[in-house]
């Protein structure tokens, strides 16, 4: 079971993990002088506006990933695909003044993108392109064939996987890649192939797009990511992400429902980030109305690794296999896509090959996520206790006057919320003795200041 000249590879799903798997397979095969036939099944059109082209993602890409993709030959166009460069974030906590935290290190920034073409047509002179469409075109230019078909069935023919799509199309492949993501009903069809695949556990999040217009976005949001650590039960994380004309709302938590969303939107900390005339409505799904109207969705989020994500001639990539907890799903798509392509081309497409060379990559992400759960538990602990929040805010304020390498709390928070570092790196930074000493001092100062008021 080796990929040889003219081996046929099918990839179900044309999002980042599917496009990048195709790109790396063809890139590496070209270097090895092994011509491959790669076909990507993707029924959505990522050039369309609104839900039809949307991939239900907040659309945050770290600067480190942008640089990595550029080094791989996938340069991200900053003038069209990148909606806005984020160079700081504003921390909002319950009953405390806001704190602006500039990037702790100059080269560490993040970019805001649309996975589709956005919630509505641009109302200004500015135009933009879809991140997913850009990656899919990169795969096409590399030699992949894009099939705009919806997969209806997966089966075996002899010992090879077979894809059956609507309209009578069917094709047998030497190697099949599942890149469909946890929000696609096609994910369940891989379980029908009989190799004991079990999809990841998921939780429901919330995303919404609010139209403000170019001037209002700049006035109220600027080029900052707005992070909220509020004492709201069941809410783990909340962010406002400025784009060009729209602002993306991202909520993560337990059993996110209408009541929790409206409770968040009704807090003074959130209201001050929007124009006074903005009216929030969960019932209005229009993407082309005036200020305050939004489209919204409740995407499923990967909470853990899939079980048995590969077999002979079949492998899952992206969040169908594993992704980083609550952040940087695009970065995990890149890591798993390249690891899968390297394994298939250089080692083979047997289950044993995947187990030896691909599984360790998936395991590293899963292990790091266990550390991430602990870090988010600590974050929730801080949200619940006012004196801890005050100490954290005081420490962050103190650090804004220091050199970048001494902004330990700022760097920990930045990396936790943006995905610029692994959870292991974040934990190690937070265990530094000087981190604890400064945090203790800042907490005492904040408590004393409050007593004197």
C-alpha positions as CSV (number, residue, x, y, z in Angstrom):
1,X,0.0,0.0,0.0
2,X,2.2,2.8,-1.3
3,X,1.3,5.8,-3.4
4,X,2.8,5.4,-6.8
5,X,2.7,7.2,-10.2
6,X,-0.9,8.1,-11.0
7,X,-2.4,6.9,-7.7
8,X,-5.9,8.4,-7.3
9,X,-6.6,10.2,-4.1
10,X,-10.0,11.4,-3.0
11,X,-10.5,14.2,-0.4
12,X,-14.0,14.7,1.0
13,X,-14.1,18.4,2.1
14,X,-12.6,21.5,0.6
15,X,-12.0,23.5,3.7
16,X,-8.5,24.4,5.0
17,X,-7.6,20.8,6.0
18,X,-8.8,19.3,2.7
19,X,-7.2,22.0,0.6
20,X,-3.9,21.9,2.4
21,X,-3.8,18.1,2.3
22,X,-4.2,18.3,-1.4
23,X,-1.6,21.0,-1.7
24,X,1.0,19.1,0.3
25,X,0.4,15.8,-1.4
26,X,0.9,17.4,-4.8
27,X,3.8,19.6,-3.7
28,X,5.7,16.6,-2.2
29,X,4.8,14.3,-5.0
30,X,6.2,16.8,-7.5
31,X,9.5,16.8,-5.6
32,X,9.5,13.0,-5.7
33,X,8.5,13.0,-9.3
34,X,5.4,10.9,-8.6
35,X,2.4,12.3,-10.5
36,X,-0.8,11.9,-8.5
37,X,-4.5,12.4,-9.3
38,X,-6.1,14.3,-6.5
39,X,-9.8,15.1,-6.4
40,X,-11.6,17.3,-3.8
41,X,-15.3,16.9,-3.1
42,X,-16.7,20.3,-2.0
43,X,-20.4,21.1,-2.7
44,X,-20.2,24.7,-1.2
45,X,-19.2,27.7,-3.1
46,X,-16.9,29.8,-0.9
47,X,-17.2,32.8,-3.2
48,X,-20.9,33.2,-2.2
49,X,-22.0,35.6,0.5
50,X,-24.1,34.5,3.5
51,X,-24.6,31.0,4.8
52,X,-24.2,29.3,1.4
53,X,-20.5,30.0,1.5
54,X,-19.9,30.1,5.2
55,X,-17.8,27.6,7.1
56,X,-19.0,28.7,10.6
57,X,-15.7,29.9,12.1
58,X,-14.6,33.1,13.9
59,X,-11.8,33.5,11.4
60,X,-8.7,34.3,13.5
61,X,-5.3,33.4,12.1
62,X,-2.1,33.9,14.1
63,X,0.8,35.7,12.5
64,X,3.0,32.7,13.1
65,X,0.7,30.6,11.0
66,X,0.6,33.2,8.2
67,X,4.5,33.2,8.2
68,X,4.5,29.4,8.2
69,X,2.1,29.2,5.3
70,X,4.1,31.7,3.3
71,X,7.3,29.6,3.9
72,X,5.3,26.6,2.5
73,X,4.5,28.5,-0.7
74,X,1.0,29.6,0.4
75,X,1.3,33.4,0.9
76,X,-1.9,34.9,2.3
77,X,-2.9,38.1,0.4
78,X,-3.1,40.9,3.0
79,X,-5.0,43.3,0.8
80,X,-8.0,41.0,0.1
81,X,-8.2,37.9,2.2
82,X,-7.1,39.5,5.5
83,X,-10.0,41.6,6.7
84,X,-8.1,43.4,9.4
85,X,-4.7,43.0,11.1
86,X,-5.1,42.8,14.9
87,X,-2.2,44.3,16.9
88,X,-3.8,44.5,20.3
89,X,-6.6,43.3,22.4
90,X,-8.9,45.0,24.9
91,X,-9.6,43.1,28.1
92,X,-13.1,43.6,29.5
93,X,-13.8,42.2,33.0
94,X,-16.9,42.6,35.2
95,X,-17.0,45.9,37.1
96,X,-13.4,46.8,36.2
97,X,-11.9,49.4,33.8
98,X,-10.9,48.1,30.4
99,X,-7.2,47.4,29.7
100,X,-5.6,47.6,26.3
101,X,-2.9,45.0,25.8
102,X,-0.6,45.6,22.8
103,X,1.1,42.7,21.2
104,X,3.8,41.6,23.7
105,X,6.3,40.9,20.9
106,X,6.3,43.0,17.8
107,X,6.1,40.1,15.3
108,X,3.2,38.4,17.1
109,X,0.0,39.6,15.6
110,X,-3.2,38.0,14.3
111,X,-5.3,38.4,11.2
112,X,-9.1,38.4,10.9
113,X,-10.5,36.6,7.9
114,X,-13.8,35.3,6.5
115,X,-14.0,31.6,5.9
116,X,-16.6,32.3,3.2
117,X,-17.1,35.6,1.4
118,X,-18.7,37.2,4.4
119,X,-22.3,37.7,5.7
120,X,-23.3,40.2,3.0
121,X,-22.0,42.1,0.0
122,X,-19.7,45.0,0.8
123,X,-21.5,48.3,1.1
124,X,-18.3,50.3,0.8
125,X,-15.7,50.6,-1.9
126,X,-13.6,47.9,-0.2
127,X,-13.8,44.3,-1.4
128,X,-12.5,41.1,0.1
129,X,-12.0,37.4,-0.7
130,X,-12.7,34.2,1.1
131,X,-9.9,32.5,3.0
132,X,-11.3,29.0,2.2
133,X,-11.7,29.9,-1.5
134,X,-8.1,31.1,-1.6
135,X,-6.8,27.8,-0.2
136,X,-9.0,25.8,-2.5
137,X,-7.6,27.8,-5.5
138,X,-4.1,27.1,-4.3
139,X,-4.8,23.4,-4.4
140,X,-6.4,23.7,-7.8
141,X,-3.3,25.6,-9.1
142,X,-1.2,22.8,-7.7
143,X,-3.1,20.3,-9.8
144,X,-6.1,19.2,-7.7
145,X,-9.5,18.7,-9.4
146,X,-12.4,20.3,-7.5
147,X,-15.7,18.4,-7.8
148,X,-18.7,20.5,-6.7
149,X,-20.6,17.4,-5.6
150,X,-22.3,16.4,-2.4
151,X,-21.1,13.0,-1.2
152,X,-24.0,10.7,-0.5
153,X,-22.3,7.4,0.3
154,X,-18.9,5.8,1.1
155,X,-18.2,2.2,0.5
156,X,-15.5,-0.4,-0.3
157,X,-14.9,-1.9,-3.7
158,X,-12.6,-4.8,-3.2
159,X,-10.1,-3.4,-0.8
160,X,-10.3,0.2,-1.9
161,X,-12.6,3.1,-0.7
162,X,-15.3,4.3,-3.0
163,X,-17.0,7.7,-3.1
164,X,-20.6,7.9,-4.4
165,X,-21.9,11.4,-5.0
166,X,-25.3,12.7,-5.9
167,X,-26.1,12.7,-9.6
168,X,-24.7,9.2,-10.2
169,X,-21.0,10.0,-9.8
170,X,-18.8,7.3,-8.2
171,X,-15.1,6.8,-8.0
172,X,-12.7,4.3,-6.4
173,X,-9.6,5.6,-4.8
174,X,-6.2,4.3,-3.7
175,X,-6.4,6.7,-0.7
176,X,-9.3,8.5,0.9
177,X,-9.0,11.6,3.1
178,X,-11.8,12.8,5.4
179,X,-11.6,16.6,5.8
180,X,-15.3,17.3,6.4
181,X,-15.2,18.8,9.9
182,X,-17.5,18.2,12.8
183,X,-20.3,20.4,11.4
184,X,-20.8,18.3,8.3
185,X,-23.3,15.4,8.2
186,X,-20.9,13.6,5.8
187,X,-18.7,13.0,8.9
188,X,-21.0,10.2,10.0
189,X,-20.6,8.4,6.6
190,X,-17.0,7.6,7.5
191,X,-18.3,5.5,10.3
192,X,-20.1,3.4,7.7
193,X,-16.8,2.3,6.3
194,X,-16.4,-0.1,9.2
195,X,-13.0,0.8,10.6
196,X,-14.4,1.7,14.1
197,X,-14.1,5.4,13.5
198,X,-15.8,7.5,16.1
199,X,-16.2,11.3,15.6
200,X,-14.9,13.7,18.2
201,X,-17.0,14.9,21.1
202,X,-18.5,18.3,20.4
203,X,-20.0,21.3,22.2
204,X,-22.2,24.0,20.7
205,X,-20.8,27.6,20.3
206,X,-22.3,30.8,19.0
207,X,-21.2,33.1,16.2
208,X,-22.9,36.2,14.9
209,X,-22.1,39.0,12.4
210,X,-23.0,42.5,13.2
211,X,-23.0,45.2,10.5
212,X,-21.6,48.5,11.6
213,X,-20.0,50.0,8.6
214,X,-16.3,50.8,8.0
215,X,-16.3,54.0,10.1
216,X,-18.2,52.6,13.0
217,X,-16.0,49.5,13.2
218,X,-12.9,51.6,13.3
219,X,-14.4,54.0,15.8
220,X,-15.7,51.4,18.3
221,X,-13.3,48.5,17.7
222,X,-10.2,49.8,16.0
223,X,-7.6,47.1,15.3
224,X,-8.1,45.3,18.6
225,X,-9.6,42.0,19.5
226,X,-12.1,42.6,22.4
227,X,-11.9,39.8,25.0
228,X,-14.5,39.4,27.8
229,X,-13.9,37.7,31.1
230,X,-17.3,38.2,32.7
231,X,-19.0,36.7,35.7
232,X,-21.7,35.0,33.7
233,X,-22.6,31.4,34.5
234,X,-21.9,28.9,31.7
235,X,-19.9,31.4,29.7
236,X,-16.3,30.4,29.3
237,X,-15.0,32.8,26.7
238,X,-16.4,35.7,24.6
239,X,-14.8,37.9,22.0
240,X,-15.6,40.6,19.5
241,X,-13.5,40.4,16.3
242,X,-13.5,43.5,14.0
243,X,-13.5,42.8,10.3
244,X,-14.0,45.5,7.6
245,X,-17.7,46.4,7.8
246,X,-18.8,43.7,10.3
247,X,-17.9,42.6,13.8
248,X,-17.9,38.9,14.6
249,X,-19.3,37.8,18.0
250,X,-17.8,34.6,19.3
251,X,-19.1,32.8,22.4
252,X,-17.9,29.6,24.0
253,X,-19.5,27.9,27.0
254,X,-21.8,25.3,28.2
255,X,-25.3,24.9,26.8
256,X,-25.2,28.3,25.0
257,X,-28.8,29.3,24.5
258,X,-30.8,32.5,23.7
259,X,-30.9,33.5,27.4
260,X,-27.1,33.3,27.8
261,X,-26.5,35.2,24.5
262,X,-28.9,38.0,25.4
263,X,-27.4,38.2,28.9
264,X,-24.0,38.7,27.4
265,X,-25.2,41.3,24.9
266,X,-27.0,43.2,27.7
267,X,-24.0,43.7,29.9
268,X,-22.5,47.3,30.1
269,X,-19.1,45.9,29.1
270,X,-20.5,44.7,25.7
271,X,-22.9,47.7,25.1
272,X,-20.0,50.2,25.3
273,X,-18.4,48.5,22.4
274,X,-21.3,49.3,20.0
275,X,-23.0,52.5,18.9
276,X,-25.9,53.5,21.2
277,X,-28.4,53.1,18.3
278,X,-27.5,49.5,17.7
279,X,-30.4,47.1,18.3
280,X,-29.6,43.4,18.9
281,X,-32.2,40.8,17.8
282,X,-31.8,37.1,17.8
283,X,-34.8,36.7,15.5
284,X,-33.5,38.8,12.6
285,X,-31.4,36.7,10.3
286,X,-30.9,39.3,7.6
287,X,-27.3,40.0,6.6
288,X,-28.1,43.0,4.5
289,X,-30.1,45.2,6.9
290,X,-28.8,48.2,8.8
291,X,-26.8,48.7,11.9
292,X,-27.4,46.1,14.5
293,X,-28.8,43.4,12.3
294,X,-26.9,40.1,12.1
295,X,-26.8,36.6,10.9
296,X,-25.9,34.0,13.4
297,X,-25.3,30.3,13.8
298,X,-24.4,27.7,16.5
299,X,-21.4,25.7,15.2
300,X,-20.3,22.5,16.9
301,X,-16.8,22.7,18.4
302,X,-14.4,19.8,18.7
303,X,-13.7,19.0,22.4
304,X,-11.4,16.0,21.9
305,X,-9.8,13.6,19.5
306,X,-11.6,11.2,17.2
307,X,-11.2,7.5,18.0
308,X,-9.6,5.4,15.3
309,X,-9.2,8.3,12.8
310,X,-7.5,6.2,10.2
311,X,-7.4,2.7,8.6
312,X,-5.9,1.0,5.6
313,X,-6.2,3.6,2.7
314,X,-8.3,6.0,4.8
315,X,-7.3,8.9,7.1
316,X,-9.1,11.8,8.8
317,X,-7.6,15.3,9.0
318,X,-8.5,18.6,10.6
319,X,-11.1,18.7,13.4
320,X,-12.5,15.4,12.0
321,X,-9.4,14.0,13.7
322,X,-8.3,16.5,16.3
323,X,-7.9,20.3,16.7
324,X,-6.7,22.7,19.2
325,X,-9.1,23.3,22.1
326,X,-11.2,26.5,21.6
327,X,-8.7,28.2,19.2
328,X,-6.4,28.0,16.2
329,X,-8.4,25.4,14.3
330,X,-6.8,26.6,11.1
331,X,-3.4,26.0,12.6
332,X,-4.3,22.5,13.6
333,X,-5.7,21.9,10.1
334,X,-2.3,22.8,8.7
335,X,-0.4,20.5,11.1
336,X,-2.6,17.5,10.5
337,X,-2.9,18.0,6.7
338,X,0.9,18.1,6.3
339,X,1.5,15.2,8.6
340,X,-1.0,13.1,6.8
341,X,0.5,14.0,3.4
342,X,4.0,13.2,4.6
343,X,3.0,9.9,6.0
344,X,1.1,8.8,2.9
345,X,3.9,9.7,0.5
346,X,7.0,8.8,2.4
347,X,5.8,5.9,4.5
348,X,2.6,4.4,3.2
349,X,-1.1,4.3,3.5
350,X,-1.6,1.3,5.7
351,X,-3.1,1.6,9.2
352,X,0.3,0.6,10.7
353,X,2.0,3.4,8.7
354,X,-0.5,6.0,10.0
355,X,-0.2,4.6,13.6
356,X,3.6,5.0,13.6
357,X,4.0,8.3,11.8
358,X,0.7,10.2,11.8
359,X,-0.8,9.2,15.2
360,X,2.1,10.9,17.2
361,X,1.2,14.3,15.6
362,X,-2.5,13.9,16.6
363,X,-1.5,12.7,20.1
364,X,0.7,15.8,20.6
365,X,-2.3,18.1,19.9
366,X,-4.6,16.0,22.1
367,X,-2.1,16.0,25.0
368,X,-1.7,19.8,24.7
369,X,-5.5,20.2,24.8
370,X,-5.5,18.5,28.2
371,X,-3.3,21.2,29.5
372,X,-5.6,23.7,27.8
373,X,-8.6,22.5,29.8
374,X,-6.7,23.2,33.0
375,X,-5.8,26.7,31.7
376,X,-9.4,27.5,30.9
377,X,-10.4,26.2,34.3
378,X,-8.1,28.7,35.9
379,X,-9.5,31.4,33.6
380,X,-13.0,30.6,34.8
381,X,-11.8,30.6,38.4
382,X,-10.5,34.2,37.8
383,X,-13.9,35.2,36.3
384,X,-15.7,34.1,39.4
385,X,-13.6,35.9,42.0
386,X,-13.5,39.7,41.9
387,X,-10.2,40.1,43.8
388,X,-8.4,37.7,41.4
389,X,-9.7,39.6,38.4
390,X,-8.5,42.9,40.0
391,X,-5.1,41.4,40.6
392,X,-4.8,40.2,37.0
393,X,-6.0,43.6,35.6
394,X,-3.5,45.4,37.9
395,X,-0.7,43.1,36.7
396,X,-1.5,43.7,33.1
397,X,-1.6,47.5,33.6
398,X,1.8,47.4,35.3
399,X,3.3,45.4,32.4
400,X,2.3,47.9,29.7
401,X,5.2,50.1,30.9
402,X,7.7,47.2,30.7
403,X,9.7,45.7,27.9
404,X,7.9,43.0,25.8
405,X,9.8,40.0,27.3
406,X,8.8,41.1,30.8
407,X,5.0,41.3,30.1
408,X,4.4,37.8,31.4
409,X,0.7,38.0,32.2
410,X,0.1,39.9,28.9
411,X,1.8,37.2,27.0
412,X,0.0,34.4,28.7
413,X,-3.4,36.1,28.0
414,X,-2.4,36.9,24.4
415,X,-1.4,33.4,23.6
416,X,-4.4,31.8,25.4
417,X,-6.9,33.9,23.4
418,X,-5.1,34.1,20.0
419,X,-3.5,30.6,19.6
420,X,0.0,32.0,19.1
421,X,1.6,29.4,21.3
422,X,0.8,25.9,22.6
423,X,-1.0,25.4,25.9
424,X,2.2,23.8,27.3
425,X,4.2,26.9,26.5
426,X,1.5,29.1,28.2
427,X,1.6,26.9,31.3
428,X,5.3,27.0,31.6
429,X,5.3,30.8,31.3
430,X,2.7,31.0,34.1
431,X,4.8,28.8,36.4
432,X,7.7,31.2,36.3
433,X,8.5,32.4,39.9
434,X,8.5,36.1,38.8
435,X,5.1,35.6,37.3
436,X,3.7,34.4,40.7
437,X,5.5,37.1,42.6
438,X,4.2,39.9,40.3
439,X,0.7,38.5,40.4
440,X,0.7,38.3,44.2
441,X,2.0,41.8,44.5
442,X,-0.6,43.2,42.0
443,X,-3.4,41.4,43.8
444,X,-2.5,42.9,47.1
445,X,-2.1,46.3,45.6
446,X,-5.5,46.0,43.9
447,X,-7.1,44.9,47.2
448,X,-5.5,47.7,49.2
449,X,-6.6,50.3,46.6
450,X,-10.2,49.1,46.7
451,X,-10.2,49.2,50.6
452,X,-9.1,52.9,50.5
453,X,-11.9,53.9,48.1
